[in-house]
Amino acid sequence: MTSDFLDNYFMAEALRQAERAFDDGEIPVGAIVVIGERIIGKGYNQTERLKDVTAHAEMLAITAASEYLGGKYLQDCTLYVTLEPCVMCAGALYWTQMKRVVFGASDEKRGFSGLGKNILHPKTQLKKGILAEESQALLHKFFKGLRT
């Protein structure tokens, strides 16, 4: 299978996680960690539910993947996340030495790229814009619902 096909397939899986967050009244961000073609970690935002500001989708997916592999380094893994990671999550991704990070929608206000430099591990490959419109639409729907 081609890389673009797999990226779209796994980002669609991350979007399903974001929809779970949406259904729970959380900011709809979803993440999965993949090794090879196998999902080994999933997460969606649960900051309200867990009353924990660190319970971002990426952090929960990283924890699940690390537990699955029995180690803290995810050097052969790819993280798919529907929204550009924040600085906290990018820092965690740095320490895991994640091989690839693929995200959907950019986050101009809180995304790590707002720092003006890449704070991911030097070996981490970055790809952005996969299913960005779908990710952005879910976020807009959520925030529109809060305003009405």
Buried (B, 14 or more C-beta within 10 A) or exposed (E): EEEEEBBBEBBBBBBEBBBBBBEEEBBBBBBBBBBEEEBBBBBBBBBEEEEEEEBBBBBBBBBBBBEBBEEEEBEEBBBBBBBBBBBBBBBBBBEBBBBBBBBBBBBEEEBBBEEEEEBBBEEBEBBBBBBBEBBBBBBEEBEEEEEE
